[in-house]
Amino acid sequence: MEYLVDAVVYLEGEKLGNLRLIRATKNRFGAVNEVGVLEMTADGLKAVDSPSELFLAERQNSSGSVVACTMEGLRPILVEVQALTNKSEYGFAKRVAIGFDSNRLDLICAIIQNKLKLDLGHTDIFLNIAGGMKIKEVGIDTAVAIAIISSYKNKIINPKSCFWGELGLTGEIRKVSFHEKRLKETKTLGFNFQSAKSLTELVAQVVKI
C-alpha cells in the first residue's frame, strides 16, 4: 500500500521558535531518512546551510552546558545539551526533560548515581536541548550524563569538547552509528570528540571529580 503514496513529509518545530525541521519518511520507491533545517524569516522559510553553527550560536560557556553530535536522518548536527541540578525541596527528586526522552533521563541518572556515587536521589534535574530540537536517538547519552555531572559539581567543561555515545547499564560507553560522519562534522566546526570506554573514565578526563 505504501507505493500508492508519492511522499510523506513532516514539518516539525516549536510553535514560537524560528526553526523548522522538514522530515521525509518515504517516497514512492520506499522509505527514506532525510532531514532539512529551515529558518522562519520575514520573507518566509529559508534553508539553513549550517544547522550546527546556528544551534550553537547563542551558547554560553557555563557549567551544565555541553555539545553533542546527533544524527537527524543522515545528517550530523551539533547541538547544545543544557542541564540544571538543584537540591530537592519536596522530598522527592523532580526530573524534567525538554527535547529528550524522560524515561531515558531517569535511566542515565540511575547509571550516574550507581557508578559515580553522586546523590541524585535528592536532586531535581532539568534537561533541555537548546534550539527546540527533539532528539530520540541514544547517541547523546554521554552528553546528557556529562551535562548533569557538570551542573551537579558546578564545573565548566572544555567548550571545544564534543560528546556522543550510548550508555550501557554497567556504565560502559557503546559505539553508535555514523561515527565517521559525526567526527567529520565535529572537526569541521573546530570541536574535539571525547572518547572513553566507560562513563567513569570519561568523567575523569573532562570533569575530574
VENLIN-V528997 format. One record per backbone hydrogen bond with DSSP energy under -0.5 kcal/mol. NH is the residue of the N-H (numbers start at 1). CO is the residue of the C=O. Records with the same first field share a line. If there is no record, write none. Layout:
NH = CO, CO
This chain:
4 = 1
5 = 2
8 = 26
10 = 23
12 = 10, 21
17 = 14
20 = 38
21 = 12
22 = 20, 36
23 = 10, 21
24 = 22, 34
25 = 8, 23
26 = 8
27 = 30
28 = 6
30 = 27
32 = 25
34 = 24
36 = 22
38 = 20, 36
39 = 46
40 = 18
41 = 39, 44
44 = 41
46 = 39
48 = 37
49 = 47
54 = 50
55 = 51
56 = 52
57 = 53, 54
59 = 56
62 = 60
64 = 155
65 = 62
66 = 81
67 = 161
68 = 79
69 = 163
70 = 68, 77
72 = 70, 75
73 = 71
74 = 33
75 = 72
76 = 74
77 = 70
79 = 68
81 = 66, 79
82 = 80, 128
83 = 64
84 = 126
86 = 124
88 = 122
93 = 121
96 = 125
98 = 127
99 = 97
101 = 135
105 = 101
106 = 102
107 = 103
108 = 104
109 = 105
110 = 106
111 = 107
112 = 108
113 = 109
114 = 110
115 = 111
116 = 112
117 = 113
118 = 112
120 = 118
122 = 119
123 = 120
124 = 86
125 = 94
126 = 84
127 = 96
128 = 82
129 = 98
130 = 80, 128
132 = 129
135 = 99, 133
140 = 137
141 = 138
142 = 165
144 = 140
145 = 141
146 = 142
147 = 143
148 = 144
149 = 145
150 = 146
151 = 147
152 = 148
153 = 149
154 = 150
155 = 150
161 = 158
162 = 192
163 = 67
165 = 139
166 = 174
168 = 166, 172
171 = 168
173 = 197
174 = 166, 172
182 = 178
183 = 179
184 = 180
185 = 181
186 = 182
187 = 183
188 = 184
189 = 185
190 = 187
191 = 186
192 = 160
194 = 162
195 = 193
199 = 171
202 = 198
203 = 199
204 = 200
205 = 201
206 = 202
207 = 203
208 = 203
